Amino acid sequence: MSVAYNQLLDATIQHLEDLKSRGVRNVAVSPQTLRSLSQPPQKNSAPVQISKTETVLQNPMPAKQSLPEKAAAFSELQKRALSCVKCPHLASSRKTVVFGVGSIDAQLMFVGEAPGADEDEQGEPFVGRAGQLLTKIIETTGLSRADVYIANILKCRPDTPGQSAGNRKPTPDEMATCIPYLHEQIDLIRPKVLVALGATAVEGLLGKTLGITKLRGQWQTYRGTPLMPTYHPAYLLRNQAMSEKRKVWEDMLAVMEKLGIPVTEKQRKFFLKA
């Protein structure tokens, strides 16, 4: 085989490994390309023609952009999300699309499951009681909401027909339909660490249903980015035991260390019994 063929083969293998590390599990290849690849290379043969769809798949994550370029791309993404009607039942019941909030250059990104009533009203994720607690957790690390990025898998509040109050868990189909927007957010922001808040967010991201009690505190990888599963702040509002608060804080200490954020001795002792 020619040197050029071997170089192309090595590059293809490396590219597929890169895709796998980013969470891609399927790659579309046309029948024509498959037939061409199944044939042994011939001397002076013409190069394999690749379809437009396959060309797009060659670069699933955009190249690193300048801040103005990133802001423009984010603005365009937000416009698409705000006008989305892929889930007619959600589009007809929502008050607003809850896109996300924070720094588009953040090193740390939090991902929840879906907006609640307060978020649907204000158009910003995590603004209710659970959101206020999340803000306190972020501030305890020495960061602010403006330093991180906060988003949900689902951008619309799950509809609750016949209910005047309360929220419901988003369905797997709803999350699968909406998650491409989150993927684009992650690919544009390029955070160094992701934090998944609660069992539903973990299930929507990783497809794992082991339960948040078994997964929290254990590093995972999502689209090539380290991901820390932890309890949803709403859980801590329901269960205010010091031991449960400490578990979440231990997860955040691990996040801080992963990001290279200095941890003081006082911080290390938070929520420990005297």
BALUM-294722 format. One record per residue: residue number from 0; x, y, z of N, C-alpha, C in turn. Coordinates in steps of 0.2 Angstrom, whole numbers, padded with zeros to 4 digits. Example, Ala and Ser with C-alpha at 12.3 -4.5 7.8 and 13.67 -1.06 7.14 Angstrom:
2
0, 0066, -0028, 0039, 0062, -0022, 0039, 0066, -0016, 0039 .
1, 0064, -0011, 0035, 0068, -0005, 0036, 0064, 0000, 0039 .
//
This chain:
274
0, 0004, -0006, 0000, 0000, 0000, 0000, 0004, 0006, 0000 .
1, 0002, 0012, -0003, 0006, 0018, -0004, 0006, 0021, 0003 .
2, 0011, 0026, 0003, 0012, 0030, 0009, 0006, 0034, 0011 .
3, 0003, 0037, 0005, -0002, 0042, 0005, -0008, 0038, 0008 .
4, -0009, 0032, 0006, -0015, 0028, 0008, -0014, 0026, 0016 .
5, -0008, 0024, 0018, -0007, 0023, 0025, -0008, 0029, 0029 .
6, -0006, 0035, 0027, -0007, 0041, 0030, -0015, 0043, 0031 .
7, -0018, 0042, 0026, -0026, 0043, 0026, -0029, 0038, 0031 .
8, -0027, 0032, 0031, -0030, 0027, 0035, -0028, 0029, 0043 .
9, -0022, 0031, 0044, -0021, 0033, 0051, -0025, 0039, 0053 .
10, -0025, 0044, 0048, -0029, 0050, 0050, -0037, 0048, 0051 .
11, -0039, 0044, 0047, -0046, 0042, 0048, -0047, 0038, 0055 .
12, -0043, 0034, 0057, -0043, 0031, 0063, -0043, 0036, 0069 .
13, -0038, 0040, 0068, -0038, 0046, 0073, -0044, 0050, 0074 .
14, -0047, 0051, 0068, -0053, 0055, 0068, -0059, 0052, 0071 .
15, -0060, 0045, 0070, -0065, 0041, 0073, -0064, 0041, 0080 .
16, -0058, 0040, 0083, -0056, 0040, 0090, -0058, 0046, 0093 .
17, -0057, 0052, 0090, -0058, 0058, 0092, -0066, 0059, 0093 .
18, -0070, 0057, 0088, -0077, 0057, 0088, -0080, 0053, 0094 .
19, -0077, 0047, 0095, -0079, 0043, 0100, -0078, 0046, 0107 .
20, -0072, 0050, 0108, -0071, 0053, 0114, -0075, 0059, 0116 .
21, -0078, 0061, 0110, -0083, 0067, 0111, -0090, 0064, 0112 .
22, -0091, 0058, 0112, -0098, 0055, 0114, -0102, 0053, 0108 .
23, -0099, 0054, 0102, -0102, 0052, 0095, -0102, 0044, 0095 .
24, -0108, 0041, 0094, -0108, 0034, 0093, -0110, 0031, 0086 .
25, -0112, 0036, 0082, -0114, 0034, 0075, -0112, 0039, 0070 .
26, -0109, 0036, 0065, -0107, 0041, 0059, -0110, 0038, 0053 .
27, -0114, 0043, 0049, -0117, 0041, 0043, -0112, 0041, 0037 .
28, -0112, 0035, 0034, -0108, 0034, 0028, -0112, 0032, 0022 .
29, -0111, 0035, 0016, -0116, 0033, 0011, -0114, 0026, 0008 .
30, -0119, 0022, 0005, -0117, 0016, 0002, -0111, 0016, -0003 .
31, -0111, 0022, -0007, -0106, 0022, -0012, -0099, 0022, -0009 .
32, -0098, 0026, -0003, -0092, 0027, 0000, -0090, 0020, 0003 .
33, -0095, 0016, 0006, -0094, 0010, 0009, -0091, 0005, 0004 .
34, -0094, 0005, -0002, -0092, 0001, -0008, -0085, 0003, -0010 .
35, -0083, 0009, -0010, -0077, 0011, -0012, -0071, 0009, -0007 .
36, -0073, 0010, -0001, -0068, 0008, 0005, -0067, 0000, 0005 .
37, -0072, -0004, 0003, -0071, -0011, 0003, -0067, -0014, -0002 .
38, -0065, -0009, -0007, -0061, -0012, -0013, -0054, -0010, -0011 .
39, -0049, -0014, -0013, -0042, -0013, -0012, -0040, -0007, -0015 .
40, -0035, -0003, -0013, -0033, 0003, -0016, -0029, 0001, -0023 .
41, -0031, 0005, -0028, -0028, 0004, -0034, -0023, 0010, -0036 .
42, -0018, 0008, -0040, -0013, 0013, -0042, -0016, 0018, -0046 .
43, -0015, 0025, -0045, -0018, 0030, -0049, -0025, 0030, -0049 .
44, -0028, 0027, -0044, -0036, 0027, -0043, -0038, 0034, -0041 .
45, -0044, 0036, -0043, -0047, 0043, -0041, -0049, 0043, -0034 .
46, -0048, 0049, -0030, -0050, 0049, -0023, -0057, 0047, -0022 .
47, -0059, 0044, -0016, -0066, 0043, -0015, -0070, 0050, -0014 .
48, -0076, 0050, -0017, -0080, 0056, -0016, -0084, 0055, -0010 .
49, -0084, 0060, -0006, -0088, 0060, 0000, -0094, 0065, 0000 .
50, -0099, 0063, 0003, -0106, 0067, 0002, -0105, 0073, 0007 .
51, -0110, 0077, 0006, -0110, 0083, 0010, -0111, 0082, 0017 .
52, -0116, 0076, 0018, -0117, 0074, 0025, -0111, 0072, 0029 .
53, -0107, 0068, 0025, -0101, 0065, 0028, -0096, 0071, 0029 .
54, -0096, 0076, 0025, -0091, 0081, 0026, -0092, 0085, 0032 .
55, -0099, 0086, 0033, -0101, 0089, 0040, -0099, 0085, 0046 .
56, -0099, 0079, 0045, -0097, 0075, 0051, -0090, 0075, 0052 .
57, -0086, 0077, 0047, -0079, 0077, 0048, -0077, 0082, 0054 .
58, -0081, 0087, 0055, -0079, 0092, 0060, -0085, 0093, 0064 .
59, -0087, 0088, 0069, -0093, 0089, 0073, -0092, 0095, 0078 .
60, -0086, 0096, 0080, -0085, 0102, 0085, -0082, 0108, 0081 .
61, -0085, 0114, 0082, -0082, 0119, 0078, -0075, 0121, 0081 .
62, -0071, 0124, 0076, -0064, 0126, 0078, -0065, 0131, 0084 .
63, -0060, 0132, 0088, -0060, 0137, 0093, -0061, 0144, 0090 .
64, -0066, 0148, 0092, -0067, 0154, 0090, -0065, 0160, 0094 .
65, -0064, 0166, 0091, -0063, 0172, 0095, -0070, 0174, 0099 .
66, -0069, 0178, 0104, -0075, 0179, 0108, -0081, 0183, 0104 .
67, -0079, 0187, 0099, -0084, 0190, 0095, -0088, 0185, 0091 .
68, -0084, 0180, 0088, -0086, 0175, 0084, -0091, 0170, 0088 .
69, -0088, 0169, 0094, -0092, 0164, 0098, -0099, 0168, 0100 .
70, -0099, 0174, 0101, -0105, 0178, 0103, -0110, 0178, 0098 .
71, -0107, 0179, 0092, -0112, 0179, 0086, -0115, 0172, 0085 .
72, -0111, 0167, 0085, -0113, 0160, 0084, -0118, 0158, 0090 .
73, -0117, 0161, 0096, -0122, 0160, 0102, -0128, 0163, 0100 .
74, -0128, 0169, 0098, -0134, 0173, 0096, -0138, 0170, 0091 .
75, -0135, 0167, 0086, -0139, 0163, 0081, -0142, 0157, 0084 .
76, -0138, 0154, 0088, -0141, 0148, 0091, -0147, 0149, 0095 .
77, -0146, 0155, 0099, -0152, 0157, 0103, -0158, 0158, 0099 .
78, -0157, 0162, 0094, -0163, 0164, 0089, -0167, 0157, 0087 .
79, -0163, 0152, 0085, -0166, 0146, 0083, -0170, 0142, 0089 .
80, -0167, 0143, 0095, -0170, 0139, 0100, -0176, 0143, 0102 .
81, -0176, 0150, 0102, -0182, 0153, 0104, -0188, 0153, 0100 .
82, -0187, 0151, 0093, -0192, 0150, 0089, -0194, 0142, 0087 .
83, -0191, 0138, 0091, -0192, 0131, 0090, -0199, 0129, 0092 .
84, -0201, 0124, 0088, -0208, 0121, 0089, -0208, 0114, 0087 .
85, -0202, 0111, 0088, -0201, 0104, 0087, -0206, 0099, 0092 .
86, -0207, 0102, 0097, -0212, 0099, 0102, -0218, 0103, 0103 .
87, -0223, 0102, 0098, -0229, 0106, 0098, -0233, 0107, 0105 .
88, -0233, 0102, 0109, -0236, 0102, 0115, -0233, 0107, 0120 .
89, -0226, 0107, 0119, -0222, 0111, 0124, -0222, 0118, 0121 .
90, -0222, 0119, 0115, -0222, 0126, 0112, -0228, 0129, 0113 .
91, -0234, 0126, 0113, -0240, 0129, 0114, -0242, 0131, 0122 .
92, -0238, 0127, 0126, -0240, 0128, 0133, -0235, 0133, 0137 .
93, -0229, 0134, 0134, -0223, 0138, 0137, -0225, 0145, 0137 .
94, -0222, 0149, 0141, -0222, 0156, 0141, -0216, 0159, 0138 .
95, -0211, 0155, 0138, -0204, 0157, 0135, -0200, 0151, 0134 .
96, -0195, 0152, 0130, -0190, 0147, 0130, -0184, 0149, 0134 .
97, -0182, 0144, 0139, -0177, 0146, 0144, -0170, 0143, 0141 .
98, -0167, 0148, 0137, -0161, 0146, 0134, -0155, 0144, 0138 .
99, -0153, 0148, 0142, -0147, 0148, 0147, -0144, 0154, 0149 .
100, -0140, 0154, 0154, -0137, 0161, 0156, -0130, 0160, 0159 .
101, -0126, 0165, 0158, -0120, 0165, 0161, -0114, 0167, 0156 .
102, -0108, 0165, 0157, -0103, 0167, 0153, -0102, 0162, 0147 .
103, -0102, 0164, 0141, -0101, 0160, 0135, -0093, 0158, 0135 .
104, -0089, 0160, 0139, -0082, 0158, 0140, -0081, 0154, 0146 .
105, -0086, 0152, 0149, -0085, 0149, 0156, -0081, 0142, 0156 .
106, -0077, 0141, 0161, -0074, 0135, 0162, -0078, 0130, 0165 .
107, -0084, 0132, 0169, -0088, 0127, 0172, -0095, 0128, 0170 .
108, -0099, 0123, 0168, -0105, 0123, 0165, -0110, 0118, 0169 .
109, -0116, 0121, 0172, -0120, 0117, 0175, -0126, 0115, 0171 .
110, -0128, 0109, 0171, -0134, 0106, 0167, -0139, 0103, 0171 .
111, -0145, 0106, 0171, -0151, 0103, 0174, -0156, 0100, 0169 .
112, -0162, 0098, 0171, -0166, 0094, 0167, -0171, 0098, 0163 .
113, -0174, 0103, 0166, -0179, 0107, 0162, -0181, 0113, 0167 .
114, -0184, 0118, 0164, -0186, 0124, 0167, -0193, 0122, 0172 .
115, -0193, 0126, 0177, -0199, 0125, 0181, -0204, 0131, 0180 .
116, -0209, 0132, 0184, -0214, 0138, 0183, -0210, 0144, 0184 .
117, -0206, 0145, 0189, -0202, 0152, 0189, -0198, 0153, 0183 .
118, -0194, 0148, 0181, -0190, 0149, 0175, -0194, 0150, 0169 .
119, -0200, 0147, 0168, -0204, 0148, 0162, -0206, 0156, 0162 .
120, -0208, 0158, 0168, -0210, 0165, 0169, -0205, 0170, 0168 .
121, -0199, 0169, 0170, -0193, 0174, 0170, -0189, 0173, 0164 .
122, -0189, 0167, 0161, -0185, 0165, 0155, -0177, 0164, 0156 .
123, -0176, 0162, 0163, -0169, 0161, 0165, -0169, 0155, 0169 .
124, -0164, 0150, 0168, -0164, 0144, 0172, -0162, 0145, 0179 .
125, -0165, 0141, 0183, -0163, 0141, 0190, -0163, 0148, 0194 .
126, -0170, 0150, 0194, -0171, 0156, 0197, -0176, 0156, 0203 .
127, -0179, 0150, 0204, -0183, 0148, 0210, -0179, 0147, 0216 .
128, -0182, 0143, 0221, -0179, 0142, 0227, -0172, 0137, 0226 .
129, -0173, 0132, 0221, -0168, 0128, 0220, -0162, 0132, 0216 .
130, -0164, 0137, 0212, -0159, 0141, 0209, -0155, 0145, 0213 .
131, -0159, 0148, 0218, -0156, 0152, 0223, -0150, 0148, 0227 .
132, -0152, 0142, 0229, -0147, 0138, 0232, -0141, 0136, 0228 .
133, -0143, 0135, 0221, -0137, 0134, 0217, -0133, 0140, 0216 .
134, -0135, 0146, 0217, -0131, 0152, 0217, -0127, 0152, 0223 .
135, -0129, 0150, 0229, -0125, 0150, 0235, -0120, 0145, 0234 .
136, -0121, 0139, 0231, -0116, 0134, 0230, -0110, 0137, 0226 .
137, -0112, 0140, 0220, -0107, 0143, 0216, -0103, 0148, 0219 .
138, -0106, 0152, 0223, -0103, 0158, 0227, -0098, 0155, 0232 .
139, -0100, 0149, 0235, -0096, 0146, 0240, -0089, 0144, 0237 .
140, -0089, 0142, 0231, -0083, 0140, 0228, -0079, 0146, 0226 .
141, -0081, 0152, 0227, -0077, 0158, 0225, -0079, 0161, 0218 .
142, -0084, 0158, 0215, -0086, 0160, 0208, -0093, 0163, 0209 .
143, -0095, 0166, 0204, -0102, 0169, 0203, -0106, 0166, 0198 .
144, -0112, 0168, 0198, -0116, 0165, 0192, -0114, 0168, 0185 .
145, -0111, 0174, 0186, -0109, 0177, 0179, -0102, 0173, 0177 .
146, -0099, 0170, 0181, -0093, 0166, 0179, -0094, 0160, 0176 .
147, -0100, 0157, 0177, -0101, 0150, 0175, -0107, 0150, 0170 .
148, -0109, 0145, 0167, -0114, 0144, 0162, -0119, 0139, 0165 .
149, -0126, 0141, 0165, -0131, 0137, 0167, -0136, 0136, 0162 .
150, -0138, 0129, 0161, -0143, 0127, 0156, -0146, 0121, 0158 .
151, -0151, 0120, 0154, -0155, 0113, 0155, -0155, 0109, 0148 .
152, -0156, 0103, 0149, -0157, 0099, 0143, -0163, 0101, 0139 .
153, -0169, 0102, 0143, -0175, 0104, 0140, -0175, 0112, 0140 .
154, -0177, 0115, 0135, -0177, 0122, 0135, -0184, 0125, 0136 .
155, -0189, 0121, 0136, -0196, 0123, 0138, -0198, 0119, 0144 .
156, -0203, 0122, 0148, -0205, 0119, 0154, -0210, 0113, 0151 .
157, -0209, 0107, 0154, -0214, 0102, 0153, -0221, 0104, 0154 .
158, -0225, 0103, 0149, -0232, 0105, 0151, -0235, 0100, 0156 .
159, -0240, 0103, 0160, -0244, 0099, 0165, -0251, 0100, 0164 .
160, -0254, 0096, 0159, -0261, 0097, 0158, -0265, 0095, 0164 .
161, -0270, 0100, 0165, -0275, 0098, 0171, -0272, 0100, 0177 .
162, -0266, 0102, 0178, -0263, 0104, 0184, -0262, 0112, 0184 .
163, -0263, 0115, 0190, -0262, 0122, 0191, -0255, 0124, 0194 .
164, -0252, 0119, 0196, -0245, 0120, 0199, -0241, 0113, 0199 .
165, -0235, 0114, 0200, -0231, 0108, 0200, -0227, 0107, 0194 .
166, -0222, 0103, 0194, -0218, 0101, 0188, -0218, 0094, 0186 .
167, -0217, 0092, 0180, -0216, 0085, 0179, -0209, 0084, 0176 .
168, -0207, 0077, 0176, -0201, 0075, 0173, -0201, 0075, 0166 .
169, -0196, 0078, 0162, -0196, 0078, 0155, -0196, 0070, 0152 .
170, -0199, 0069, 0147, -0199, 0062, 0144, -0192, 0061, 0140 .
171, -0190, 0055, 0139, -0184, 0053, 0135, -0184, 0056, 0128 .
172, -0190, 0056, 0125, -0191, 0058, 0118, -0190, 0066, 0118 .
173, -0193, 0069, 0123, -0193, 0077, 0124, -0185, 0079, 0124 .
174, -0182, 0075, 0129, -0175, 0077, 0130, -0170, 0075, 0123 .
175, -0172, 0070, 0120, -0168, 0068, 0114, -0169, 0073, 0109 .
176, -0176, 0076, 0108, -0177, 0081, 0103, -0174, 0088, 0104 .
177, -0173, 0089, 0111, -0170, 0096, 0113, -0163, 0096, 0114 .
178, -0160, 0090, 0115, -0153, 0090, 0117, -0148, 0093, 0112 .
179, -0149, 0093, 0105, -0145, 0096, 0101, -0143, 0103, 0102 .
180, -0148, 0107, 0105, -0146, 0114, 0107, -0141, 0114, 0112 .
181, -0142, 0109, 0117, -0137, 0109, 0123, -0130, 0107, 0120 .
182, -0130, 0102, 0115, -0123, 0100, 0112, -0120, 0106, 0109 .
183, -0124, 0110, 0105, -0121, 0116, 0102, -0118, 0121, 0107 .
184, -0122, 0122, 0113, -0120, 0126, 0118, -0113, 0124, 0121 .
185, -0113, 0117, 0122, -0106, 0114, 0125, -0101, 0115, 0120 .
186, -0102, 0114, 0114, -0097, 0114, 0109, -0094, 0122, 0108 .
187, -0099, 0126, 0109, -0096, 0133, 0108, -0093, 0136, 0114 .
188, -0095, 0134, 0120, -0093, 0137, 0126, -0086, 0133, 0128 .
189, -0086, 0126, 0126, -0080, 0122, 0128, -0078, 0123, 0135 .
190, -0082, 0121, 0140, -0081, 0121, 0147, -0076, 0116, 0148 .
191, -0072, 0117, 0154, -0067, 0112, 0156, -0070, 0107, 0160 .
192, -0076, 0108, 0163, -0080, 0104, 0168, -0087, 0105, 0167 .
193, -0091, 0099, 0167, -0098, 0100, 0167, -0100, 0097, 0173 .
194, -0106, 0100, 0176, -0109, 0097, 0182, -0116, 0095, 0180 .
195, -0118, 0089, 0181, -0125, 0087, 0180, -0129, 0087, 0186 .
196, -0135, 0091, 0186, -0138, 0092, 0192, -0144, 0087, 0193 .
197, -0144, 0082, 0196, -0149, 0077, 0197, -0150, 0071, 0193 .
198, -0154, 0066, 0195, -0154, 0060, 0191, -0157, 0061, 0184 .
199, -0162, 0065, 0183, -0164, 0066, 0176, -0159, 0069, 0171 .
200, -0156, 0074, 0174, -0150, 0077, 0170, -0145, 0071, 0168 .
201, -0143, 0067, 0173, -0138, 0062, 0172, -0141, 0057, 0166 .
202, -0147, 0055, 0167, -0150, 0050, 0163, -0151, 0053, 0156 .
203, -0152, 0060, 0155, -0153, 0063, 0149, -0146, 0064, 0145 .
204, -0141, 0065, 0149, -0134, 0066, 0146, -0131, 0059, 0145 .
205, -0131, 0054, 0150, -0127, 0048, 0149, -0131, 0042, 0148 .
206, -0138, 0043, 0148, -0142, 0037, 0147, -0141, 0032, 0153 .
207, -0139, 0034, 0158, -0138, 0029, 0164, -0144, 0030, 0169 .
208, -0147, 0025, 0171, -0152, 0025, 0176, -0150, 0021, 0182 .
209, -0144, 0021, 0184, -0142, 0018, 0190, -0144, 0021, 0196 .
210, -0146, 0028, 0196, -0148, 0032, 0201, -0143, 0036, 0203 .
211, -0145, 0042, 0205, -0140, 0048, 0207, -0136, 0046, 0213 .
212, -0139, 0042, 0218, -0135, 0040, 0224, -0129, 0036, 0222 .
213, -0129, 0032, 0217, -0123, 0028, 0215, -0119, 0031, 0210 .
214, -0121, 0036, 0207, -0117, 0040, 0202, -0113, 0046, 0204 .
215, -0117, 0049, 0209, -0114, 0056, 0211, -0107, 0055, 0214 .
216, -0103, 0060, 0213, -0096, 0060, 0215, -0091, 0056, 0211 .
217, -0094, 0053, 0206, -0089, 0049, 0202, -0089, 0052, 0195 .
218, -0083, 0054, 0193, -0081, 0057, 0187, -0084, 0053, 0181 .
219, -0087, 0056, 0176, -0089, 0053, 0170, -0086, 0058, 0164 .
220, -0087, 0056, 0158, -0085, 0060, 0152, -0091, 0061, 0148 .
221, -0092, 0067, 0146, -0098, 0068, 0141, -0095, 0073, 0135 .
222, -0095, 0070, 0129, -0093, 0074, 0123, -0086, 0076, 0124 .
223, -0082, 0072, 0127, -0075, 0073, 0129, -0073, 0078, 0134 .
224, -0078, 0080, 0138, -0077, 0084, 0144, -0079, 0081, 0151 .
225, -0074, 0081, 0156, -0076, 0078, 0162, -0083, 0081, 0165 .
226, -0087, 0076, 0167, -0093, 0078, 0170, -0094, 0075, 0177 .
227, -0096, 0079, 0182, -0097, 0077, 0188, -0105, 0077, 0190 .
228, -0108, 0071, 0191, -0115, 0070, 0193, -0115, 0072, 0200 .
229, -0121, 0076, 0202, -0122, 0078, 0209, -0129, 0078, 0210 .
230, -0131, 0079, 0216, -0138, 0080, 0218, -0141, 0087, 0215 .
231, -0147, 0087, 0213, -0151, 0093, 0211, -0152, 0097, 0218 .
232, -0151, 0104, 0217, -0152, 0108, 0223, -0159, 0107, 0226 .
233, -0164, 0105, 0222, -0171, 0104, 0225, -0171, 0098, 0230 .
234, -0166, 0093, 0229, -0166, 0088, 0233, -0163, 0090, 0240 .
235, -0159, 0095, 0240, -0156, 0098, 0246, -0161, 0102, 0250 .
236, -0166, 0105, 0246, -0172, 0109, 0249, -0176, 0104, 0253 .
237, -0177, 0098, 0250, -0181, 0093, 0253, -0178, 0089, 0259 .
238, -0172, 0088, 0258, -0168, 0084, 0263, -0162, 0089, 0265 .
239, -0163, 0092, 0271, -0158, 0097, 0273, -0153, 0094, 0278 .
240, -0152, 0087, 0278, -0147, 0084, 0283, -0140, 0087, 0281 .
241, -0136, 0088, 0286, -0129, 0090, 0285, -0125, 0085, 0281 .
242, -0127, 0079, 0282, -0123, 0074, 0278, -0124, 0074, 0270 .
243, -0130, 0076, 0268, -0132, 0077, 0261, -0129, 0083, 0258 .
244, -0129, 0088, 0262, -0126, 0095, 0260, -0118, 0093, 0259 .
245, -0115, 0089, 0263, -0108, 0088, 0263, -0107, 0084, 0257 .
246, -0111, 0079, 0255, -0110, 0076, 0249, -0109, 0080, 0242 .
247, -0114, 0085, 0242, -0114, 0089, 0236, -0108, 0094, 0237 .
248, -0106, 0096, 0243, -0100, 0100, 0243, -0094, 0096, 0242 .
249, -0093, 0090, 0243, -0087, 0086, 0241, -0087, 0085, 0234 .
250, -0093, 0085, 0230, -0093, 0085, 0223, -0090, 0091, 0220 .
251, -0092, 0097, 0224, -0090, 0103, 0221, -0082, 0104, 0223 .
252, -0080, 0102, 0228, -0073, 0102, 0230, -0069, 0098, 0224 .
253, -0071, 0093, 0222, -0068, 0089, 0217, -0068, 0093, 0210 .
254, -0073, 0097, 0209, -0074, 0101, 0203, -0069, 0107, 0204 .
255, -0068, 0110, 0209, -0064, 0115, 0210, -0056, 0113, 0209 .
256, -0055, 0107, 0212, -0048, 0104, 0211, -0047, 0103, 0203 .
257, -0052, 0100, 0200, -0051, 0099, 0193, -0050, 0105, 0189 .
258, -0053, 0111, 0191, -0052, 0117, 0188, -0046, 0121, 0190 .
259, -0043, 0118, 0195, -0037, 0122, 0198, -0038, 0128, 0202 .
260, -0045, 0128, 0205, -0047, 0133, 0209, -0044, 0132, 0216 .
261, -0040, 0136, 0219, -0038, 0135, 0226, -0043, 0134, 0231 .
262, -0042, 0129, 0235, -0047, 0127, 0240, -0044, 0128, 0247 .
263, -0047, 0133, 0251, -0045, 0134, 0258, -0046, 0129, 0263 .
264, -0043, 0129, 0268, -0044, 0124, 0274, -0052, 0125, 0276 .
265, -0054, 0131, 0276, -0061, 0133, 0279, -0066, 0130, 0274 .
266, -0065, 0130, 0267, -0069, 0127, 0263, -0069, 0119, 0263 .
267, -0063, 0117, 0265, -0063, 0109, 0265, -0067, 0107, 0271 .
268, -0069, 0111, 0276, -0072, 0109, 0282, -0079, 0111, 0282 .
269, -0082, 0114, 0277, -0089, 0115, 0276, -0093, 0109, 0277 .
270, -0099, 0110, 0281, -0104, 0105, 0282, -0101, 0098, 0285 .
271, -0096, 0099, 0289, -0093, 0093, 0293, -0095, 0095, 0300 .
272, -0097, 0089, 0303, -0099, 0090, 0310, -0093, 0092, 0314 .
273, -0095, 0097, 0319, -0089, 0100, 0323, -0086, 0094, 0328 .
//
